[in-house]
Amino acid sequence: MLIQENAAPAARRDLERYFATLAPESRAYEHDDEGPDDMPAHLRAALTAVSLSIPVVGGCPVLGT
């Protein structure tokens, strides 16, 4: 999971295209125990943060715009 400022829908689309280029599901990976998206998910997780802190004010997450 990657939390970004997604005020512009194009930002999410660009990120999805970027990761699809780096770790495509269409490639024949050796590790595919849980399906064709198994190894791409591992690769994408390795390229993004594995821990996350979200500020909470008044019981609500403060995520920005």
N, C-alpha and C positions, 0 to 999 in steps of 0.2 A: 504494500500500500504506500502511496506517495501523496502527501497532502501538499498542495500548492495553492497559490492564489489563482483561482479559476474564474475570475470576473470575465475574462474573455474566453469563450468556448474554443477558440482557435488554439489557445495555450494547451488545453488538454489534448486536442487532436494532434498537435505537433509533437507533444511528449509521447503519445501512443505510437505515432509513426516512427519516431526516433528509436524507441525500444524495439519495435517490430523489425527495424533495420538491423539493430545490434544483435538481437536474439529472436530470429524468425521462427514461427511455429512450423513452417514448411520444410525446415532442414531435417535431414535424417540423423538425429542424435542417437547415440548408443543407449542412453538412459531415457526410457520412455515408459517406465513401470505404470504410471497413472495416466497415460495418454500422451498425445502429441504436444500438449502444452506443459508437460512436466518439467523438462529441462529448460525451456525458455523461462519458466517461472523462477527456477533456481538462479539462472543467470541474471535476470532482472532484479531479483532480491539482492544479489551480490553487489549490484550497481547502485542501490538506493539505501537509505538509512535503515538500520535494523532496530533502532529504538526511537521512541518518539515521546516528546513531552508536549502536552497541549495545555496552555493556561486556561484556568476556569475562574470566572468571576460571577458571583451570585448564582452558582450552580449551572452556568451556561458556558460552553467552550468559546474561547475568544479566538476566532480563526481569521479575522481580517475581513476584507471585502468579499 
